[in-house]
Amino acid sequence: TARKNCENKNACEEHVEKFTKLKGKNFICGEKIPSFTELSKHIKEESGFQLWPVKGLIASRDFFATLAFKYLPAVPHIRHKDYARHSPEPDFCYVALGHVPLLCIREYADLLQHLGQ
């Protein structure tokens, strides 16, 4: 519910639109953890980007290199319950709720790719 309360107040219109679409397709809901593979396929259909599974934080150079090829490095695991409010490194919840809706916006995805080149 905290996510829902800040979503409309702080997110851009495009993010809200894509987030709503993801919820409508049951990619993001309170009932289950989203599928890394299915979300990646959906992003590819929307903007050409895909999620690239990594084990943790990677070097900045490697991060930007993946963007150039339309891949977003993402950790496919969920944070430990001891870090429910904050995780020392990004986890799949962070990616699914924050980055995935933006990656579905073609202009944003194009900008990320450009930043990686």
Summary of the structure (lengths in Angstrom):
residues: 117
radius of gyration: 13.9
end to end distance: 37.7
largest distance: 38.3
contacts: 307
relative contact order: 0.18
helix: 58%
strand: 7%
